[in-house]
Amino acid sequence: MKIFRILFIAVSFLYLLNFTASAQTDTVSINTIITKTNKVLTDYPAEKIYLHFDKPYYAVADTVWFKAYVTENQNFLSGISKIVYVDVINQRDSLIQTLKLPLTGGIAEGNIPLSLENYTQGNYHIRAYTLWMLNSDDPAFFNKTFYIGEAIGKEVKTHITYKNSSTDKQEKIDARIQFKDINNKPYSNRIVNWQVVTSYTTIARGRGTTDVSGYLNISMTANQKAEYQLQKGELITSINTTDKDVINNTFQLKNAIINKDAQFFPEGGNLIAGLTSKVAFKAVKSDGLGINAKGVVSDNDGKQVATFTAQHLGMGSFTMLPEAGKTYKASLTYADGTTQTVNLPAVTASGISIVINNTDDENIGVKITSNDAFFQSNQGKKFYLIAQSKGVVCYGAQTALSNKEYNTTIPKLKFPSGIAQFTLFTESGQPLSERIVFVQHKNGLALTVTSPALSYGIKKKVKINLAAKKDGLPVDGNFSVSVVDETKVPFNEDGASTIFTGLLLASDLKGYIEKPNYYFNAPDAKKAADLDVLLLTQGYRKYSYPDIIANKLPKITYLPEQGIEFSGILRLSNGIPVRKGALLLTIPDKRINMEGTTDPVGNFKFSNLVFNDSSKVTITAKYNVNYKNMTLSLNGSPTPSVSRNFNGADEVLNIDSTLTTYLDNSKKQYSYLNTLKDVTIKAAAIPKVSHKDYPALTGLSAMADHEIAGDRLTGCNMFINCLQTMATGTTFIDGNFYVTRDYNQGNKTPMGIFINGMLMDVNQLASIDANNVESVEIFLRDELGLVNRNNNVNGVIVVNQKKAPKGTKISKSQLLDMLPKYYELTFSPQGYNKERQFYSPKYDVPANLNRNDLRTTIYWNPKVLTDKTTGTTSFDFYNADGKGQYKVVVEGIDANGNIGRSIFRYTVK
């Protein structure tokens, strides 16, 4: 693999071609740019991640199965990082769960049980990253939106539509909601109370009664300049299903008011006077989805110079000849009949630009064109054209500007599949024009999936054969396979997240890509043209050539993780670091004992540890002289902040109706999990520990904004991690908790952490045993301001620990055990998540045939390897009870970074 990589770079480096043979020169300048660029790309390779999931959506009680592919330059499986993190984030941008998985040769596998305790119906998004990726200013995290339905004990199904009647002065949203029971019978003539909550503040409320079909109309209004906006809030409804039972439902209002906008992007970056320019445009709604539009472009004299019509998802292009000194505007008419006028970018009086024709299957046509003003002032000067793709410089050329226009063709074989970035430089290394194109080779990794038959019976054994070839030759590859009952799990293939969309498109582009697999699903000339327009209108991740040329190397803050590691410092109680201090790390359930010694400034490190999430770790300095006067402290683990889901356009408003088929099956599949209704038993109240017991917290409200009962922490391994996911209304960033509302408005004052009434450092939360916590009270406001002002905090988190039973005598040793041991740390860190095996039943025994099998994921195998000699393998499984079409999806990568995907369908009768 390394030999191939070095040869590829060497060939790329030596291939310096000019646009015309007569002007060809080989100078130090272009060699310097290529050498420095290749060094940065090679020494600081960027990792990319793709997760293959067993299916696109789920229900509560399902398990999410996935395989992680982590690659580096040229799509080779990465040998850089040995750990990958996978976060699950809810629609309110709160972290629900983090998985830590070991990487072996760039591969990891994992699963996420969607337990009733942690997951409810709603939209979620998954992001995956390595610690090495955090060094980038714009890391290519893997991001995917998915939605979860709920069928267990469900009493109310809803469907909502919005109508926006807002004006310049007033927000006005009309909502129409239908309420039905689990059997799709309307809840007619039922009382519904509703309220709109924004930033924990109720800004509108009302009451109504459903009609005979279960519909309720709600009208919401707010002043456009009000402090709290409808569009930033949630509509919460409470319907009386019976005389005693009330069911709440929550609806997001962020997309109830839809605005539209259009942007225009000249090819090469600028509109240049006197040069015919290709201009791409994108018309989008505020929910992120494209909207069809058409229009005309006029100059400042009102003369029409171009017309345009969207060709795909609100995107399109047109040509125009801009003139110096003129301005241009576009008058658009959207598909819904509304109109808008948008200014085009200003015209550049003097300039040069890259123009690319990517329609040929074998070559990329490149034209460098300059206008008269630029040519006159730069005639005879050198210019360079460099193209890089997947972490390697693939092409370099130079010329002296002796003509206003140059043309050349570059064989696509010089580029790997994916996005190639072309940059035009001055001889001083200043970028002048950029253009990205997509290279799609037809001789990619070919995966052939076959089966001896095209139809099978229910619960019958199915054998699937896989053959992997590249250029007609067998290859050994690493693949994952998913088989689903497509009748129960319908999905539009154009909107799928695949290994192609993940590693070849989304990892290089910024922002949301609508229906990304459209460009790879049976590609043709039109889809290639649509993809080219997408690249003209989408931001992309790029390298800063001026920094590379100026030897400003990327800043490395985090080294690639090679295993689980603990580091920190050992100090005396007076703060002086302990030199050559002896430390012992123990993990009893793994029988791990490691000795360590601090360096001259007291630092210590234990590396390459392997243990699961439930392990308890102890680090002690008690084998040193005077150890009772020593203090151990651990370094924190870096985590990226939870940001807004930029794939929010994939979120589903009406999950009940969208997943009707799937949830009907889940209702039957998980009928044994139906929960009983709560029964209230009244008894004498037992006083519980709360903030009221501590004088330091006098002034806080009698009731907290949110409270976490101690029983919710059952099974919590590390208290501080659990608190990050459970503390509603808070954000954990850079080692501190903040009130989310205030943090988003710029107030960076951290919350106060009070443990048993005492203000403590946030790091003390790591040493708390969750089993000893009575409750956690969260105060997002301090109405009197006494606690906030006295402690210089904003908001309070109160951790109440269980009180020891009164009247119980304890020994001196027990008392000493209760006192903090600063020379010793015992904690439950996040270890590797346990690997689970996908359960695939076998029906070769007649007794098993009597069981109902309602599975939607029929088979999942993340460890499919093809033979190096033949390029083949096979696997088998048994069908479920579902009849209809089953879909087999195989994805993976070979040893040379070639990626492949194949779909095979068969029928179950």
Buried (B, 14 or more C-beta within 10 A) or exposed (E): EEEEBEEBBEEBBEBBBBBEEEBBEEEEBBBEBBEBBBEBBBEBBBBBBBBBBBBBBBBBBBBBBBBBBBBBBBBBBBBBBBBBBBBBBBBBBBBBBBBBBBBEEBBBBBBBEBEBEBBEBBBBBBBBBBBBBBBBEEBBBBBBBBBBBBBBBBBBBBBBEBEBEBEEEBBBBBBEBBBBBBEEEBBBEBEBBBBBBBBBEEBBEEEBEBBEEBBBEBEBBBEEEEEBBBBEBBBBBBBBBEEEEEBEBBBBBBBBBBEBEBEBBBBBBBBBBBBEBBBBBBBBBBBBBBBBBBBBBBBEEEEEBBEBEBBBBBBBBBEBEBBBEBBBBBBBBBBEEEEBEBEBBEBBEBBBBBBBBBEEEEBBBBBBBBBEBBBEEBEEEBBBBBBBBBBBBBBBBBBBBEBBEBBBEBEBEBBBBBBBBBBBBBBEBEBBBBBBBBBBBEEBBBBBBEBEEEEBEBBEEBEBBBBBBBEEEBBBBBBBBBBBBBBBBBBEBBBBBBBBBBBBBBBBBBEBBBBBBBBBBEBEEEBBBBBBBBBBBBEBBBBEBEEBBEEEEBEEEEEBBEEBBBBBBBBBEEEEBBEEBBBBBBBEEBEBEBEBEBBEEBEBEBEEBEBBBEBBBEBBBEEBEEBEBBBBBBEBBEBBEBEEBBBBBBBBBBBBBBBBEBBBBBBEBBEEEEEEEEEEEEEEEEEBBBBBBBEBBEBBEEEBBBBBEBEBBEEBBBBBBBBBBBBBBBBBBEBBBBBBBBBEEEEEBBBBBBBBBEBBEBEBBBBBBBEEBBBBBBBBBBEEEBBBEEBEBBBBBBBBBBEEEEEEEEEEEEEEEEEEBBBBBEBBBBBBBEEEEBEBBEBEEEEEEEEEBBBBBBBBBBEBEBBEEEBBBEBEBBBBEBBEBBBBBBBBBBBBBBBBBBBBEBEBE
